[in-house]
Amino acid sequence: MSLSATLLAALLAVSAEPAVCSAPTDLSATPLAAWTATDGDANAAVAPGQPVTLTMTDGAAARTLTVDAAGRYGVAADGRVWIDLTANGEPLTSVEHGHGPACSGIRKIVWFDLTPGTYELALSKAAADRVRVLVLQER
């Protein structure tokens, strides 16, 4: 069997088996520690450090986000969803995209460099009816 055929067979075997987590990742010593906290008010503005589960309407939801300090902020989500931030109606450019730690329940994190102010967090194209989000400031 050729090397490429061997690699393809190995990839197919691995992808056929879903990842199994024996225990959730310990986030207590990370900036994501708040992910394990009890949800905040889903109808209120999103606050850094307070996770909230939002109900999607036609795959979308929006909430106000206010930050008091300049810095890099991440928006973490547990589902497949587009994450956008706008300021004064203008979309902001994200500075980084990534995934949460394995077995943490965090599917993606989108990072933005923000100054103090009020923003609109817009989630769209959600695959699920509910998406849990957490805004966190990078330490």
N, C-alpha and C positions, 0 to 999 in steps of 0.2 A: 504494500500500500504506500502511495506517495506521501510525503510530509504534509502537503496541503489537504489531502483526503483524511489523514490521521487527525490533523487539527480540526477540520470540519466535523468529523465524527465526535471528537471530544467536546466541542462547543455545543453540538446538538444534544449530547447526553447531559451536559450541565444545564442547558436551558430548559430541558424537559423536566428537571426536578426543581420545584420551587424552593426558595431559601427557607430554612426552618430556623426559628429563633427559640432557643431554649428558655431565654429570659430577656426582658427588655434591657436595652443599654442603660447603664447608670449615667445620667446626665447631671448629677448633683454638683460636680466640680467644673461645669462648663457654663458658657453664656446661655445655653439652652435649658438650664435647670428649671426655669418657669414652665416649660412644656408639660411637666408632670403636675402642675397646680390645678386646682378646680377652675372651671371655666368662669369667665366674667359674664356680664350682661350682654347677650347677643344683640340687643336693640340699641345699645349705647355706642358711643364712639370707641374705636379700638385704642387701647392704651399700651405703650411699651411695657413688656414684662407681664402682661395679663393675657393668657390664652382665651380664645373664645371660639365657639362653634357657630358658624353662620349658615343659615338656610339659604340655599340658592333658588332663585326664581329664573326659570329658563336658563339655567347654568351660570347665573351671575348674581353678585351681591356687591354692595359698596358701603363703606363706612368712613367717617372722618377719623383722621389720625393727627394728634398734636404731639410734637416733640419739643422739649424744653432746652435741649443741649445739642450743639453741633456734633456730628459724628457719623460713623457708618452704621446703618441700621439694616437688619435683615428681616424679611417677612417670610416666615416658615409656614408651610402648609402640609397637611396630611394627605392630600389628594391631588389628583391630576387636575391642574387649574392654571390659567394664566394669571399672573400677578402684576398689576400696574399701579404706579403712584402718579398723581398729578398735583401740580401746584398752580393755582390761578388758572385752571383749565388746560394747562400745558402738560403733556406727558414728560416724566422725568426719565433719564437714561439710567438704566441699572449699571452697576460697576462690576458685578460678579453674580454668577449663578452656581448653585451647587445642590448637593443632596444632604439630608440629615445623616447622622451616624446610623450604621446598620442596626436594625431592630429597635430603633427609637420611635418609629411611627411617623417620622418626618420624611415626607417624600421629596420636598424641594425647599430651597431657601434662595430668595432673590435679594441682593444687597444694593443699597442706595446710599450715596453720600448726601446727608441732609443738614440743613441749618435750622435753627429754631423757627417754628411756625406750624401752620395747619395744612394738612395734605388730605387728598381724597385717595383712599385705598380702594381699588377696583379689582374684583375677582371676576373672571369670565371663562367661558368654555369649560366649566367644571364637568367632570364625568360623573360626579355623585350629587345627591340632593343636599348634602351638608358637607362643609369643609371646615376643619379646625385650623385656625391661624394663630400665630404668635409673632408679635413685633419685638425684636430684641436689639439692644445696642451692643455693638462689638466692644469687648473689653480690651 
